């Protein structure tokens, strides 16, 4: 066995094995070819050296350099097995076994990426730069470089050796094909890399955390690093395929760049983004950031609302929408939940309301002209029979739909807030009605426009304000009760306020000022229903004349 090398150098944290070996060769006055010759002994070889070398190879290198074997193994891509990579089936004794890894997609191939600023400061290459999930340097806030501007080839593009003939030099070192001694001499530290967008840096920070083995949060739930990176990769793949469809140009700012790269790679089947994502780190990083923004949402509902317009770009095929989506990515449990939620009927309806032609050209409906709950008469004239849901639910849903036509209202929760309702009423109401819809989206949109015309531009926020004023006064109720409902208890004033809120201001029961900020318990609701049904027509008529209401 060869003796240990006279000069020892320990790998730096995060340094790739090939970078370390090039420095080790230079320090000992060896060429990289000579160093690799020392490594090759029975039981140790250089196949898959940068990916997942054998235990014998790691032990041999540790003995030559007098370092711990764990430090050697940390410089290989195998350190990411179980997080960013799945190396199951890789056999260094079988030179074709890498095909199993490559078939899973986004596997490192020849070449790597680099942060020129990092290379200038340390002279070392990081192993994480070879991962296609890594696109930016969070230390220098720049996009990574993937190709040499001089030879126009991927960096460290050696076909027959894992190490460069130029050793640890900061020059490119790619062979030029004009003899074994000709290498590209471009200084890699002079490569200009653009600043990375803030959203790309946020995504890269989350990726770096996961690559270190720490879990993160996806759709409001804690998940493992492996699951997060798998969800991120497969969702990005899906968005890339959707962004390449006709009519998808407005979905993201990076679709134009994707079209250009797709044109260079298009064959009979088109680009297979699930196997090899975009080569340009800036483009790849932007797509990853778009996907990560979805995964970073607090709830599935929130993420599904964002995903819905993307799914509208799904082409029509014999397999159907879900079949096409499943055929263009790996549907992890998270993606399945997300796509199912985004395909829910109420989301398709919201998309219809958000994008109807008149929504972008007509004057938006003033939100103060939309009641919290559509008046009963308008329901009977225009909305009855459209759903199997209860009348009150449909009346509430109609008001939410009118609010959704406003350009500033983009979610069902926002629609509820826009008319003064709790946000949590929005999505469940839409979901309940959409699941029981009997008519088409176009017909429903036409009906709510008819309902809007019947509202006559009344200011429902002003009506609500008048009821709130009555809540702070007492004389009106005592006078009404004395003349029209003798024997009524003073505590029934809150029930009379709620009746005015529901029947004259067309507010929702739970938001009535009559509750004085207290929750609407079942007992309170029951008491109100009893009060409501006990009123005679004369009592109702006189109650509506109270104050300024009319």
CORPETA-V167704 format. One record per residue. N is the residue number from 1. SS is DSSP state (a for helix, b for strand, c for the rest). PSI is psi in degrees with one decimal (999 if undefined). Layout:
# CORPETA-V167704
N & SS & PSI
N & SS & PSI
This chain:
# CORPETA-V167704
1 & c & 141.9
2 & c & 150.5
3 & c & 159.0
4 & c & 152.3
5 & c & 146.8
6 & c & -32.1
7 & c & 127.8
8 & c & 141.3
9 & c & 127.3
10 & c & 141.4
11 & c & 141.3
12 & c & 157.3
13 & c & 125.2
14 & c & -3.7
15 & b & 140.0
16 & c & 153.8
17 & a & -35.7
18 & a & -36.2
19 & a & -43.9
20 & a & -43.4
21 & a & -35.0
22 & a & -40.9
23 & a & -38.8
24 & a & -42.2
25 & a & -45.3
26 & a & -42.2
27 & a & -27.0
28 & c & 10.4
29 & c & 29.0
30 & c & 153.3
31 & c & 161.3
32 & a & -32.9
33 & a & -40.3
34 & a & -40.0
35 & a & -43.4
36 & a & -31.8
37 & a & -38.1
38 & a & -29.2
39 & a & -35.5
40 & c & 98.2
41 & b & 166.9
42 & c & 127.7
43 & c & -5.6
44 & b & 133.0
45 & c & -179.0
46 & c & 6.8
47 & c & 134.6
48 & c & 32.3
49 & a & -44.6
50 & a & -16.3
51 & a & -65.4
52 & a & 79.5
53 & c & 161.4
54 & c & 163.2
55 & a & -37.3
56 & a & -38.2
57 & a & -44.4
58 & a & -42.8
59 & a & -40.4
60 & a & -46.4
61 & a & -40.7
62 & a & -38.5
63 & a & -42.2
64 & a & -42.2
65 & a & -6.9
66 & c & 49.5
67 & c & 168.7
68 & c & 140.3
69 & a & -32.4
70 & a & -33.2
71 & a & -33.9
72 & a & -48.8
73 & a & -30.0
74 & c & -18.0
75 & c & 2.4
76 & c & 162.1
77 & a & -14.2
78 & a & -18.3
79 & a & -18.6
80 & a & 6.5
81 & b & 124.3
82 & c & -8.5
83 & c & -79.9
84 & c & -19.0
85 & b & 154.7
86 & c & 102.9
87 & c & 17.8
88 & c & 131.6
89 & c & -8.6
90 & c & 126.6
91 & c & 108.0
92 & c & -19.8
93 & c & -6.5
94 & c & 110.1
95 & c & -14.0
96 & c & 1.0
97 & c & -19.0
98 & a & -20.2
99 & a & -33.6
100 & a & -37.3
101 & a & -45.6
102 & a & -32.9
103 & c & -18.6
104 & c & -11.4
105 & c & 153.0
106 & c & 32.0
107 & c & 142.6
108 & c & 137.7
109 & c & -152.2
110 & c & 142.6
111 & c & 170.6
112 & b & -173.1
113 & c & 171.5
114 & b & 147.4
115 & c & 108.8
116 & a & -35.9
117 & a & -41.8
118 & a & -43.5
119 & a & -38.6
120 & a & -34.1
121 & a & -37.4
122 & a & -21.8
123 & c & 11.6
124 & c & 154.2
125 & c & 136.4
126 & b & 143.4
127 & a & -31.6
128 & a & -22.0
129 & a & -17.4
130 & a & -12.3
131 & c & 136.2
132 & c & -12.3
133 & c & -14.8
134 & c & 123.2
135 & c & -10.2
136 & b & 159.4
137 & b & 113.6
138 & c & -11.3
139 & c & -43.6
140 & c & -0.5
141 & c & 38.9
142 & b & 160.4
143 & b & 145.8
144 & c & 156.9
145 & b & 141.1
146 & c & -11.8
147 & b & 154.8
148 & c & 128.5
149 & c & -13.6
150 & c & -59.7
151 & c & -11.1
152 & c & 32.9
153 & c & 161.9
154 & b & 149.0
155 & b & 142.2
156 & c & 47.3
157 & c & 69.7
158 & c & 124.3
159 & c & -29.3
160 & c & -1.8
161 & c & 140.6
162 & c & -13.8
163 & c & 151.4
164 & c & 146.0
165 & c & -24.4
166 & c & -0.1
167 & c & -137.3
168 & c & 10.0
169 & c & 150.8
170 & c & 9.8
171 & b & 165.7
172 & c & -58.7
173 & c & 3.1
174 & c & 135.7
175 & b & 139.8
176 & c & -0.9
177 & c & 15.3
178 & c & 36.6
179 & c & 157.7
180 & c & -16.2
181 & c & 4.9
182 & c & 115.5
183 & b & 153.3
184 & c & 130.4
185 & c & 18.5
186 & c & 133.6
187 & b & 111.5
188 & a & -22.2
189 & a & -9.1
190 & a & -1.9
191 & c & 130.2
192 & c & 126.6
193 & c & 133.2
194 & c & 157.9
195 & b & 143.8
196 & c & 141.5
197 & c & 150.4
198 & a & -38.2
199 & a & -32.6
200 & a & -41.6
201 & a & -38.4
202 & a & -43.4
203 & a & -43.0
204 & a & -34.9
205 & a & -42.7
206 & a & -38.8
207 & a & -45.1
208 & a & -39.9
209 & a & -42.1
210 & a & -37.6
211 & a & -26.9
212 & c & -1.9
213 & c & -2.4
214 & c & 143.9
215 & c & 172.6
216 & b & -170.3
217 & b & 131.1
218 & b & 120.2
219 & c & 41.0
220 & c & 3.9
221 & b & 137.9
222 & b & 131.9
223 & b & 165.1
224 & c & 162.1
225 & a & -40.0
226 & a & -46.3
227 & a & -40.9
228 & a & -48.3
229 & a & -34.7
230 & a & -45.4
231 & a & -42.4
232 & a & -45.3
233 & a & -46.1
234 & a & -32.8
235 & a & -39.4
236 & a & -42.5
237 & a & -44.1
238 & a & -43.9
239 & a & -35.7
240 & a & -43.7
241 & a & -38.7
242 & a & -38.1
243 & a & -19.4
244 & c & -1.6
245 & c & 153.3
246 & c & 138.2
247 & c & 6.2
248 & c & 9.0
249 & c & -28.0
250 & c & 1.8
251 & c & -33.1
252 & c & 158.4
253 & c & -15.3
254 & c & 3.7
255 & a & -32.2
256 & a & -43.3
257 & a & -35.1
258 & a & -38.8
259 & a & -40.1
260 & a & -44.8
261 & a & -36.3
262 & a & -37.8
263 & a & -33.2
264 & a & -24.8
265 & a & -3.4
266 & c & 128.1
267 & c & -154.0
268 & c & -33.2
269 & c & -9.7
270 & c & 170.6
271 & c & 139.3
272 & c & 81.6
273 & c & -22.5
274 & c & -25.3
275 & c & -47.6
276 & c & 110.9
277 & c & 178.7
278 & c & 141.2
279 & c & -36.9
280 & c & 118.0
281 & a & -34.5
282 & a & -44.8
283 & a & -45.2
284 & a & -40.9
285 & a & -38.4
286 & a & -41.0
287 & a & -41.2
288 & a & -39.7
289 & a & -37.7
290 & a & -43.0
291 & a & -41.0
292 & a & -32.5
293 & a & -34.3
294 & a & -46.5
295 & a & -25.0
296 & c & -5.6
297 & c & 152.1
298 & c & -28.6
299 & c & 161.7
300 & a & -39.3
301 & a & -43.8
302 & a & -44.8
303 & a & -38.7
304 & a & -35.0
305 & a & -38.9
306 & a & -36.0
307 & a & -25.8
308 & a & -49.5
309 & a & -27.6
310 & a & -42.5
311 & a & -19.7
312 & c & -20.1
313 & c & -3.4
314 & c & 125.2
315 & c & 154.2
316 & c & 120.5
317 & c & 171.5
318 & c & -25.2
319 & c & -10.9
320 & a & 171.8
321 & a & -50.5
322 & a & -35.0
323 & a & -42.1
324 & a & -43.5
325 & a & -45.8
326 & a & -27.0
327 & c & -7.0
328 & c & 8.1
329 & c & 178.7
330 & c & 118.9
331 & c & 88.0
332 & c & 165.9
333 & a & -38.4
334 & a & -45.5
335 & a & -36.1
336 & a & -45.3
337 & a & -43.3
338 & a & -46.5
339 & a & -40.2
340 & a & -42.3
341 & a & -39.7
342 & a & -25.8
343 & c & 0.9
344 & c & 146.4
345 & a & -39.6
346 & a & -24.8
347 & a & -35.2
348 & a & -36.6
349 & a & -42.5
350 & a & -37.7
351 & a & -38.9
352 & a & -43.4
353 & a & -37.3
354 & a & -28.0
355 & a & 8.7
356 & c & 144.4
357 & a & -43.7
358 & a & -13.6
359 & a & -29.9
360 & a & -9.0
361 & a & -33.0
362 & c & 163.2
363 & c & 128.7
364 & c & 146.5
365 & c & 123.2
366 & c & 132.1
367 & a & -26.5
368 & a & -11.8
369 & a & 6.2
370 & c & 121.0
371 & c & 162.6
372 & c & -36.8
373 & c & 128.0
374 & c & 135.7
375 & c & 146.6
376 & a & -40.3
377 & a & -43.8
378 & a & -37.2
379 & a & -48.2
380 & a & -38.2
381 & a & -32.0
382 & a & -24.1
383 & a & -17.2
384 & c & 140.4
385 & c & -2.4
386 & c & -22.9
387 & b & 162.7
388 & c & -3.7
389 & c & 165.1
390 & c & 158.8
391 & a & -47.9
392 & a & -39.2
393 & a & -41.7
394 & a & -40.2
395 & a & -40.6
396 & a & -43.4
397 & a & -37.3
398 & a & -40.5
399 & a & -40.6
400 & a & -38.8
401 & a & -40.8
402 & a & -40.2
403 & a & -34.4
404 & a & -21.4
405 & c & -10.7
406 & c & 133.7
407 & c & -22.6
408 & c & -4.8
409 & c & 111.1
410 & c & -6.2
411 & c & 164.0
412 & a & -33.5
413 & a & -41.7
414 & a & -37.3
415 & a & -41.0
416 & a & -45.8
417 & a & -36.4
418 & a & -27.5
419 & c & 13.8
420 & c & 16.6
421 & c & 159.2
422 & c & 139.0
423 & c & -33.6
424 & a & -8.1
425 & a & -19.8
426 & a & -69.0
427 & a & -44.4
428 & a & -37.8
429 & a & -45.6
430 & a & -40.4
431 & a & -42.3
432 & a & -43.0
433 & a & -43.1
434 & a & -30.6
435 & c & -17.4
436 & c & 22.2
437 & b & 132.5
438 & c & -14.7
439 & c & 171.9
440 & c & 163.7
441 & a & -38.9
442 & a & -43.1
443 & a & -40.2
444 & a & -41.5
445 & a & -39.1
446 & a & -39.2
447 & a & -41.4
448 & a & -26.0
449 & a & -36.6
450 & a & -39.3
451 & a & -38.7
452 & a & -40.4
453 & a & -31.8
454 & a & -20.0
455 & c & -17.7
456 & c & 26.4
457 & c & 19.3
458 & c & 147.8
459 & c & 98.4
460 & a & -24.3
461 & a & -32.9
462 & a & -40.4
463 & a & -40.6
464 & a & -38.1
465 & a & -37.2
466 & a & -38.5
467 & a & -37.9
468 & a & -36.1
469 & a & -43.5
470 & a & -30.3
471 & a & -30.8
472 & c & -1.7
473 & c & 156.3
474 & c & -30.4
475 & a & -38.3
476 & a & -40.2
477 & a & -41.8
478 & a & -38.1
479 & a & -43.7
480 & a & -44.7
481 & a & -39.3
482 & a & -41.8
483 & a & -29.8
484 & a & -13.9
485 & c & 66.5
486 & c & 142.9
487 & c & -5.3
488 & c & 133.4
489 & c & 151.0
490 & a & -30.3
491 & a & -10.0
492 & a & -0.9
493 & a & -40.0
494 & a & -30.6
495 & a & -35.7
496 & a & -39.4
497 & a & -43.9
498 & a & -37.7
499 & a & -43.0
500 & a & -38.7
501 & a & -44.0
502 & a & -39.5
503 & a & -26.4
504 & c & -40.3
505 & c & -9.6
506 & c & 41.8
507 & c & 168.5
508 & c & 145.4
509 & a & -40.1
510 & a & -18.0
511 & a & 7.9
512 & c & 133.7
513 & a & -14.0
514 & a & -22.5
515 & a & -7.5
516 & c & 41.2
517 & c & -2.8
518 & c & 154.0
519 & c & 150.8
520 & c & 89.5
521 & c & 161.3
522 & a & -38.0
523 & a & -40.1
524 & a & -42.7
525 & a & -38.1
526 & a & -41.6
527 & a & -38.7
528 & a & -43.9
529 & a & -39.3
530 & a & -41.2
531 & a & -42.6
532 & a & -45.9
533 & a & -18.1
534 & a & -12.8
535 & c & 137.1
536 & c & 168.0
537 & a & -39.5
538 & a & -42.0
539 & a & -40.4
540 & a & -44.4
541 & a & -45.1
542 & a & -31.5
543 & a & -36.2
544 & a & -17.9
545 & c & -5.4
546 & c & 140.1
547 & c & -139.3
548 & c & 2.8
549 & c & 144.7
550 & c & 999
